[in-house]
Amino acid sequence: MALRQKKKEEDADMHLAQRITQNKKYSISGQADDEYDYDDTPRKKSKKKQGSDQKVTQNNSFATRFATQQERCLFCFENQRRPAHLVVAIANFTYLMLPHQQPVVPGHCCIIPMQHVPSTRTVDDDVWQEIRNFKKCLIMMFAKKEKEVVFLETVMGLAQQRHHCIVECIPIPHEIAKEAPLYFKKAIDEAEDEWSQHNAKRLIDTSMKGLRGSIPKDFPYFHVEFGLNKGFVHVIDDEQQFNSSLGLNVIRGMLQLPEEDMYRRRRHETVEAQKQAVKSFDQDWSPFDWTKQLHQS
């Protein structure tokens, strides 16, 4: 009787085990398929055609929306409506221009990829290297004026692909630049205290690993660099609450300039004034313009 009862229990256990392994909810292979079933992986034959068609439709919709964003974006290099009179230097994959709105200080400029990419974190190596080349030369240029350069990048709205990657470059006097890390750390801490829902790390030091080694791709973030090898990145937890002008407002505070708010926006200057600003900037930039080597025959 004891042997028969034991055999019956073993059969029941085996039957239960078979049911579990056949159930996708508990299947290890099923979990792996679900987790890594990305758009660029091969589809299983058992996938329904309806699901495949829906994915194709979604991809086509995204491609159409992305193309529309490129047509509207004033920073895509191929856009005919791009403010070409603000461009100072053109490389192979990036260009340097003055801001299309009133600069925070004289010398304020922007490094911009030619293609519609959302952030420096997602660009390929060629674009990354050109951005660094521009940064190096700007640092040398402003050093002659006894100034240091703070580089700012705010990345939000990644899902909509609406925003073009822009690295803002703002020169500030040496003495004030020494205090810049403290100013930015304090500003981020105070902003987070107002609306943060968790105790996530507020500032990640990028001095050792750089931006690429500090956060994954496809995260909204605010990045500030002091020169080339020192900086912070802050992952933006709530895009609705984060002030996209935070970085520029910290600079304004350091320089004792009025902050930008809903009543005090950066003005658009006249085209003539902008052309004059480009001419003045180019006089200082020309000796350090590394892109000239690219255009020599």
N, C-alpha and C positions, 0 to 999 in steps of 0.2 A: 504493500500500500504506500509505504514511504517512497520507494523508488518510482512508482507510478505518479505520485503527487509531484515529486521533483522534476520528472520528465515533462509533466504538464506545465509547470511554472517556466521551465527553460523554453518550451515552445512558445509560450505567451510572450516572454521577453524577446525572443527572436522575431516574432511577428511585429511587435511594437517597434523594434529597431529598424525593420524593413520599411515600415510606414514612415518613420521619421526621416530616413535617408531619401525616400521618394518624395517627401514633402519639401518643396522649394524654400519654404519659410525657414526650415532648419538645415537646408543643404549648404555645406561650406562652399561648393562650387557655385551654387546659385547666388550666395552672398557676394562672392568675388565678381561674378558677372554683373550684378547690379551696381556694385561700387565702381567698377572700372569700365562701365559701358558708355564710353565717350563717343563723340561723333566720328572720330577718326579710327575707331577700332572696327574689325570685320563684324558683320552682322551674322547671327546664327540663322540657319535655314528655318528654324521653327518660329522665328519672328514673323508676326503677321504683316502682310503687305500694307495694311492700313496704317500701322505704326510707322513703317518705313516712309510711306508717302507723306505722313504728317511731319516727320523729321525733315524731309526734303523741302516741304513748304515753309517750315520754320527757318531753315537755312537760307532759302531764297528771299524770305521776308527780311532777314537780318542783312543780307548782302545789299538788298535794295535800300534799306534804311541807311546803311553805312555809306553807300554811294551818294545818297541825298545829303548826308551830313558833310561829305567832302565838297559837294557843290556849294553848300552854304558857307563853309568854313573860310574865314578870311585869312587863315594862316597856312592853308594848304598851298604849296608853291605854284601849282598849276592853275589855281583859281584866278581868272582874269580880273576879278574885283579886289585882289590882294593889294594892300597899300604899298606898292613897289617903291615909292619915293622915300620910304622909311628904312629900306634895306641898306646896310652898311657893307656887308661882305657875304659872299656866297661860296660854299664849299660843295662837295659832291652830294652829300645827304642832308646837310643842315645849312642854316644861314643865320646871320646876326642882323638884328634890326632894332631900331628905337621903338619904345612903346607907342601904340596908336592913341593912347590917352596921355594926359599930362604926366610927365615923369615925376617921381617922388623927389629926385635930386638931379642936377646936371650929371650926365654920364650914365644914368639909368638905361640899361639896354636889355635885350632878350635874346636867348639862344633858342632856336626853333627847328625841329626836324621838318624836312620838306613834305614827307608823307603824313597822312592823318593817323598819328599814333597818340594814345592817351597819356603816356607817361615815359619818363626815362627808364623806369624799371622794366619796361616791356620792349625797349628797342633792341635791335641786333648790335653786334660788336662794332660794325663800321660806323653806325650812328653814334654809339656810345663814345668811341674814340674821338670823333670829330667834336662832340660836345666838350670833352676834356681838353682838346686842343684850344678851343675858344676860351675856356676857363683859364687855362695857363697863360694865354697871351693877354687876357684882360687883367689878370693879377699883375703881370709885369708892367702893363701900361699904367695902371693906377698906382703902382708902387712908386713910380717917378713923381707922382703928385702927393706922395706920403699918405696914400689911402689904401685901405683893404677892401676886398669885395665879399659881400654876403650874397650867396646864391639861394634862391627860394623856388620851391615847386609845390603847388597844391593840386592834388589829383582827386577828383570826385566825378560822379556820374559815369562810372565805367560801363554800366549796363547799357546806357543809351549811346555810348561812343560819340557824344556830342562835343566834348571839349578836346581841343588840340593841346598837345604837350608844349608847355612854355616854361623855360627856366629864366626867371628874372634875376638880373645881376645889378646889385646896388652898391656903389662905392661909398664908404664912410671913412672918416678920419681915423688914423691909427689909435689914438687915445680912446675914442669911443668904441672902436672895434674890440678892444680888450674885454669890454663888459658885455659884448653881444651874447655869448652863451648864457650868462645869468639872466639877461632880459628875456630871452626866448624860453628858457626853462620856467621862469616865473609866469610868463604869459600862458603857457600851455597848462601849467598846474592850476592856475586860477580859472581858466576856461573849463577844464575838466571838472573842477569842484562844483561848477554850476549845474552840469547836466549829465555827468558820467553815471552809468548804471552799475558799473562793476569796478573792480580794482585792477584792471589790466595795466600793464606797464605803460606809463604815459610817454616816456621818451626813451628811445633806443639809441645808444651811442653808435654812430657809424664809423668811428675813427679806425677801428680794427678791421671790420669786415666790409666796409663800404655799404652803399645802399642795396646792391644786389644780394649781398650775403646777410643782410639784416632782416628783410621781410620777403615773403613769397610774392609771386606775381598776382595781379588782379585784386590787390587790396587798395582801397582808397587811403591816401596818406598825405601828410604834410612833411616836407623835407627841407631842412635848412643846413647849408654848408658854410663854414668859415674858412675860406681858402679852399684847398683841394683835399686835405686829409683829416678834417675835423668837422663833425656835424652831428645832428640829431634827426631821427625820423619818428614821426608820431602817426600811428595807425588811427584813422578817423573812424570812430565807432558809430557816430550818429551824424550823417551828412546834413540832415535837416537843421541841426543845431550848430554845426561848425561854421564859423565865419570864414569865408574864402579869402577875405582881406586881412586875416590875422597877421600874416607875415609882414606885409607892407605896413600895417598899423604899428607893429613892434618897432620897425625901423623909424617910423614917424615919431614914436614916443622917445626913442633914443636920441633923435635929432631935435626933439622939442618942436615938432611940427603938428598941426591939427590932424586928428585921426579922420579916416573916411567913415562916414555913416550914411544913413538913408537920406540925410539932408545935405550932406557935403560929399559929392561924388567927384571923381577925377574928371576934369573937363577935357573936351576935345579941342586941341589947338588948331589954328589955321594951317592949311597945307604949306603956305609960304614960311610960317614959323617952324614947321617941322623940317622942311628942306634946309633951312638955315642951321637947325640943330644937328642934322645929319652931316652937313659940311663941317661944322665945328668939331663934332665927334671924330670925323674921319681924319682930321689933322693930327689928332693924338693917336689914333688907331693905326694909321698907315705904317709907321715903323715896325709895328708888331703884327701886321696882318699876314698870318701864316697861309691864307688861302691864295695869295699871289703866286706861290710856288705851284699850285694846282693848274693855274691858267697860263703858265709859261709854255710857249711852243717849243 
